[in-house]
Amino acid sequence: MKQTSGISVRLLAHYDSHARTLPWRSAPGANAADPYRVWLSEIMLQQTTVAAVKPYFEKFTVRWPDVMALADADEAELMAAWAGLGYYARARNLLACARIVAKEHGGDFPANEAALRVLPGIGAYTAAAIAAIAFGKRAVVVDANVERVVARLFAIGTPLPQARTEIRTATDRITPDMRAGDFAQAMMDLGATVCTVRNPLCALCPLNADCAAYAAGDPTGFPVKPARKARPERHGYVWWMQNDGHVWLIRRPGKGLLGGMRALPTSAWDKEPDYAPPIAGQWNRVAAPIVHVFTHFALNLQVEWLHIERDCMTGQAGEWWPIDAMNDAGLPTLFAKAAWAVMEEIA
């Protein structure tokens, strides 16, 4: 068995000198952090970069400074504030979790992984991260960065996702009893800044003497990834209806993709969607379609626009939104792309 006792010592010493300064972090050695800020950041960081999350995190914590304030948030306002961050089920789970913590836990997050995992939107990784970083508990924290670092340290040749059990076991072996939160964040930092996907900076790595992949001269060969499957493609239409400086927006159904968000009216998204505009008329087509990639499919969306009389939408579910305030509508990125495409064409 590879000797692992010195790995955490060397990594923590490196972290003490090189830790990233992030708005949700405590300084190295603090051994605890505000659970609300840790939880909020971890939810936002799921499949999203640190650079993208920073402005959202700062905006959220000004508007909703603690979990009790967030629990009282209006869902539509929260979804609008989340717009552009993507993976919108996270926002709905965020509100559901905040309300449970406020109602059932008096505003205090539980400190152990099992109790945390019961809460909406908190899986194994997030529960471990909160327990370790916010409460100083020993927990095995494995995100994509940690996964890559550990797979290289031990030259784990089993392809993902099958390798994850082996990677977690190896991470458990090197996680210290003390400063587990700092260790988790140090591993994340190492993966984000040194042990990167491409062109890792092995010469600067505090663990290069411990790394089996480095010794073998093939750090980028790990983790071993399965062959990538082709992403399915779907098509659809989106419609911009304008009157006197306002555009007609709808609210998407609460469940499903982009649920509860303001949006432009759209067709179903399918291989060959039906063409059924909200109203009849001589629709104008934006020359270039909008292409947007979701996790499980790519969407090719044809954008059309029409000037209409306001009473055409009387009795319909939706609202007239001022075009000069589109940035405040909280549109998901897909519909924001469509809006800007129309505005550029008809300006």
Rosetta blueprint (number, residue, H / E / L):
1 M L
2 K L
3 Q L
4 T L
5 S H
6 G H
7 I H
8 S H
9 V H
10 R H
11 L H
12 L H
13 A H
14 H H
15 Y H
16 D H
17 S H
18 H H
19 A L
20 R L
21 T L
22 L L
23 P L
24 W L
25 R L
26 S L
27 A L
28 P L
29 G L
30 A L
31 N L
32 A L
33 A L
34 D L
35 P H
36 Y H
37 R H
38 V H
39 W H
40 L H
41 S H
42 E H
43 I H
44 M H
45 L H
46 Q L
47 Q L
48 T L
49 T L
50 V H
51 A H
52 A H
53 V H
54 K H
55 P H
56 Y H
57 F H
58 E H
59 K H
60 F H
61 T H
62 V H
63 R H
64 W L
65 P L
66 D L
67 V H
68 M H
69 A H
70 L H
71 A H
72 D L
73 A L
74 D L
75 E H
76 A H
77 E H
78 L H
79 M H
80 A H
81 A H
82 W H
83 A L
84 G L
85 L L
86 G L
87 Y L
88 Y L
89 A H
90 R H
91 A H
92 R H
93 N H
94 L H
95 L H
96 A H
97 C H
98 A H
99 R H
100 I H
101 V H
102 A H
103 K H
104 E H
105 H L
106 G L
107 G L
108 D L
109 F L
110 P L
111 A L
112 N L
113 E H
114 A H
115 A H
116 L H
117 R H
118 V L
119 L L
120 P L
121 G L
122 I L
123 G L
124 A H
125 Y H
126 T H
127 A H
128 A H
129 A H
130 I H
131 A H
132 A H
133 I H
134 A H
135 F H
136 G L
137 K L
138 R L
139 A L
140 V L
141 V L
142 V L
143 D L
144 A H
145 N H
146 V H
147 E H
148 R H
149 V H
150 V H
151 A H
152 R H
153 L H
154 F L
155 A L
156 I L
157 G L
158 T L
159 P L
160 L L
161 P L
162 Q L
163 A L
164 R H
165 T H
166 E H
167 I H
168 R H
169 T H
170 A H
171 T H
172 D H
173 R H
174 I H
175 T L
176 P L
177 D L
178 M L
179 R L
180 A H
181 G H
182 D H
183 F H
184 A H
185 Q H
186 A H
187 M H
188 M H
189 D H
190 L H
191 G H
192 A H
193 T H
194 V L
195 C L
196 T L
197 V L
198 R L
199 N L
200 P L
201 L L
202 C H
203 A H
204 L H
205 C L
206 P L
207 L L
208 N H
209 A H
210 D H
211 C L
212 A H
213 A H
214 Y H
215 A H
216 A L
217 G L
218 D L
219 P H
220 T H
221 G H
222 F L
223 P L
224 V L
225 K L
226 P L
227 A L
228 R L
229 K L
230 A L
231 R L
232 P L
233 E E
234 R E
235 H E
236 G E
237 Y E
238 V E
239 W E
240 W E
241 M E
242 Q E
243 N E
244 D L
245 G L
246 H E
247 V E
248 W E
249 L E
250 I E
251 R E
252 R L
253 P L
254 G L
255 K L
256 G L
257 L L
258 L L
259 G L
260 G L
261 M L
262 R E
263 A E
264 L L
265 P L
266 T E
267 S L
268 A L
269 W L
270 D E
271 K L
272 E L
273 P L
274 D L
275 Y L
276 A L
277 P L
278 P L
279 I L
280 A L
281 G L
282 Q L
283 W L
284 N E
285 R E
286 V L
287 A L
288 A L
289 P L
290 I E
291 V E
292 H E
293 V E
294 F L
295 T L
296 H L
297 F L
298 A E
299 L E
300 N E
301 L E
302 Q E
303 V E
304 E E
305 W E
306 L E
307 H E
308 I L
309 E L
310 R H
311 D H
312 C H
313 M H
314 T L
315 G L
316 Q L
317 A L
318 G L
319 E E
320 W E
321 W E
322 P E
323 I H
324 D H
325 A H
326 M H
327 N H
328 D H
329 A L
330 G L
331 L L
332 P L
333 T H
334 L H
335 F H
336 A H
337 K H
338 A H
339 A H
340 W H
341 A H
342 V H
343 M H
344 E H
345 E H
346 I H
347 A L
